[in-house]
Amino acid sequence: MAYTVQKLASLSGVSVRTLHHYDEIGLLKPAYHGANGYRYYGQEQLLLLQQILFFRTLGLELKKIREIVKKQEFDRIAALHTHRKVLVNELDKIRELIQTIDDTIKHLQGKKKMEDKEFFKGLNRPKQKEWEKFLVDSGKYTADELERGRKKLEKWSKEDWQETQKEWDQLLKDYTTALKQKTTPASRQAHELVRRHLVYLKRFGIEVKKEELVEKARFHLGHPDWKPVFDKYHPQLLEYIFSSIEAYAVS
């Protein structure tokens, strides 16, 4: 069965304008044009559009999607298996979050007693997994080392987490104040902030020798996830912290 662009838009939920754009950039061409000039799409184009929408759901840009689907070796069935695996993983995460919500409701109703660590089950897991993969892939940490650290943190109570969050927030605020006051990274005040920073890291079982400090700081603070965290306090905060760590290391 052939579909006009209007019918395909209605069928797929994609706007006519978007389908026109896909045609213009060579991502999704119609099967043929009728004598009336209309675009007509067949099942091959429907399956391709499905792939495009799957990839868009995964956050890929149109340029990257076009590169993938235009490759001669592109295997549609293999791609579908990959999409399925991603969705199953997401479904498992969603189920875990739903379970946490249900348990918390029962806890508040007095029907179930939850341990403090169970309040956070499933929360922030995707980002944590991504960070752990980064550490292991770097070769600087093993999966066993991270597992030992994880087990230690699992013993923390809700109050422990809240206390460390407040401590971290205050530390960054104090770094920011020093930066705004144009306190030099080599000053005694900046050194004290770095010392507090190192004491904070020890809470998580992270101890850094002075001779390793710059290398470790460059590795950890160089991860792109940190920049937006520090930017919330000041756009130059990350650079200031790193400069303070460098100055402390040679003091």
C-alpha positions in Angstrom: 0.0 0.0 0.0 1.3 3.5 -0.9 0.9 6.4 1.4 0.8 10.1 0.6 2.9 12.4 2.8 -0.3 13.4 4.6 -1.4 9.8 5.3 2.1 8.9 6.4 2.2 11.9 8.8 -1.1 10.8 10.2 0.0 7.2 10.5 3.3 7.9 12.2 2.6 11.0 14.2 5.4 12.8 12.4 4.5 16.2 10.9 4.3 16.8 7.1 6.9 19.4 7.5 9.3 17.0 9.1 8.8 14.4 6.4 9.5 17.1 3.8 12.7 17.9 5.7 13.8 14.3 5.8 13.3 14.2 2.0 15.3 17.4 1.5 18.3 16.1 3.5 18.3 12.7 1.9 17.3 10.8 5.0 13.9 9.5 3.9 13.1 9.7 0.2 9.6 8.7 -1.1 9.3 5.5 -3.1 8.1 7.6 -6.1 6.4 10.8 -7.1 3.0 10.6 -8.8 1.9 12.3 -11.9 0.3 14.9 -9.7 3.7 15.6 -8.0 2.7 14.0 -4.7 5.2 12.0 -2.7 4.2 8.3 -2.2 5.7 6.0 0.4 5.7 2.2 0.6 6.5 -0.3 3.3 10.2 0.1 2.8 10.0 3.7 3.6 7.7 3.0 6.6 10.3 0.6 8.1 13.1 3.2 7.5 11.0 5.9 9.2 10.5 3.5 12.1 14.3 3.2 12.4 14.8 6.9 12.2 12.3 7.5 15.0 14.0 4.8 17.2 17.3 6.5 16.7 15.8 9.9 17.5 14.4 8.4 20.7 17.9 7.4 21.6 19.1 11.0 21.2 21.0 10.7 17.9 21.3 13.6 15.5 19.8 13.4 12.0 23.3 13.6 10.4 24.4 10.6 12.5 21.2 8.7 11.7 21.7 9.3 8.0 25.3 8.0 8.2 24.1 4.8 9.9 21.1 3.9 7.8 22.8 4.7 4.5 25.7 2.3 5.1 25.5 -0.7 2.8 26.1 -3.1 5.7 23.3 -1.6 7.7 21.4 -4.6 9.2 17.8 -3.6 10.0 17.1 -6.7 12.1 20.3 -6.3 14.1 19.4 -2.6 14.7 16.0 -3.7 16.0 17.6 -6.2 18.4 19.8 -3.3 19.7 16.8 -1.0 20.1 15.0 -3.8 22.0 18.0 -4.3 24.3 18.1 -0.6 25.1 14.4 -0.5 25.8 14.4 -3.6 28.0 17.2 -2.0 30.1 15.1 1.2 30.4 12.1 -0.9 31.3 14.0 -2.6 34.1 15.0 0.9 35.4 11.4 2.1 35.2 10.1 -1.0 37.0 12.7 -0.4 39.8 11.6 3.2 40.1 7.9 2.2 40.2 8.7 -0.3 42.9 10.5 2.4 44.9 7.5 4.7 44.6 5.1 1.9 45.6 7.2 1.0 48.6 7.5 4.6 49.7 3.7 5.0 49.6 3.3 2.0 51.7 6.0 3.2 54.1 4.2 6.6 54.5 0.9 4.8 55.1 2.5 2.7 57.8 2.1 -0.5 55.8 5.8 -1.2 55.2 9.0 -0.3 56.9 11.7 0.8 54.5 15.4 1.0 55.3 16.9 4.4 54.6 19.0 3.3 51.6 15.8 1.9 50.0 14.4 5.4 49.5 17.0 5.9 46.8 16.8 2.6 45.0 16.9 3.1 41.2 17.6 6.9 41.5 20.5 8.3 39.6 21.6 4.8 38.6 22.1 5.6 34.8 24.5 8.4 35.5 26.3 6.4 38.2 26.7 3.4 35.8 28.1 5.8 33.1 30.6 7.3 35.6 31.7 3.8 36.8 32.3 2.7 33.1 34.4 5.8 32.6 36.5 5.0 35.6 37.0 1.3 34.6 37.7 2.2 30.9 40.4 4.6 32.0 42.4 1.7 33.5 42.8 3.7 36.7 40.2 1.6 38.7 39.0 -2.0 38.5 35.4 -3.1 38.8 36.3 -4.8 42.1 37.6 -1.6 43.6 34.4 0.2 42.6 32.3 -2.6 44.0 34.1 -2.4 47.4 33.4 1.4 47.4 29.8 0.8 46.5 29.3 -1.6 49.3 30.7 0.9 51.8 28.3 3.6 50.6 25.3 1.2 50.8 25.7 1.3 54.5 25.2 5.1 54.6 21.9 6.4 56.0 19.8 9.1 54.5 21.2 11.5 57.0 24.8 10.6 55.9 23.9 11.4 52.3 22.2 14.7 53.3 25.2 15.7 55.4 27.7 15.1 52.7 25.6 17.0 50.2 25.5 20.0 52.5 29.2 19.8 53.0 29.9 19.6 49.2 27.5 22.6 48.6 29.2 24.7 51.2 32.7 23.8 50.0 31.8 24.9 46.4 30.2 28.1 47.8 33.4 28.8 49.7 35.5 28.2 46.6 33.3 30.6 44.8 33.6 33.3 47.4 37.4 33.0 47.3 37.3 33.3 43.5 35.1 36.3 43.6 37.3 37.9 46.2 40.2 37.3 43.8 42.0 35.1 46.3 45.0 33.6 44.6 45.2 29.8 44.2 48.5 29.8 46.0 47.1 31.6 49.1 46.7 30.1 52.5 42.9 30.4 52.2 42.9 28.4 48.9 45.2 25.8 50.5 42.7 25.3 53.3 39.9 24.8 50.8 41.9 22.1 49.0 42.5 20.4 52.4 38.8 20.5 53.1 38.2 19.0 49.6 40.6 16.1 50.3 38.9 15.4 53.7 35.6 15.4 52.0 36.8 12.8 49.4 38.0 10.6 52.3 34.4 10.1 53.3 34.0 8.1 50.1 37.1 6.1 50.6 39.2 8.2 48.2 42.6 9.1 49.5 45.0 10.9 47.2 48.8 11.2 47.8 50.1 14.7 47.4 52.4 13.6 44.5 49.4 12.1 42.7 47.1 15.1 43.3 47.5 17.0 40.1 47.2 13.9 37.9 44.1 12.6 39.7 42.5 16.1 39.6 43.2 16.4 35.9 41.7 13.0 35.3 38.5 13.5 37.4 37.8 17.1 36.8 38.5 16.7 33.2 35.3 14.6 32.8 32.7 16.7 30.9 30.0 16.0 33.5 31.8 18.2 36.1 31.8 21.5 34.1 28.0 22.1 34.4 28.1 21.2 38.1 30.6 23.9 38.8 29.1 26.4 36.3 26.0 26.6 38.5 28.2 28.3 41.1 30.5 30.3 38.8 31.6 29.9 35.2 35.3 30.0 36.2 35.0 27.8 39.3 36.3 24.6 37.7 39.5 26.3 36.5 39.9 28.0 39.9 39.6 24.7 41.8 42.1 23.0 39.5 44.6 25.9 39.8 44.2 25.8 43.6 44.9 22.0 43.6 48.0 22.6 41.4 49.3 25.3 43.8 48.6 23.1 46.9 50.5 20.1 45.3 53.7 22.1 45.0 53.5 23.9 48.3 
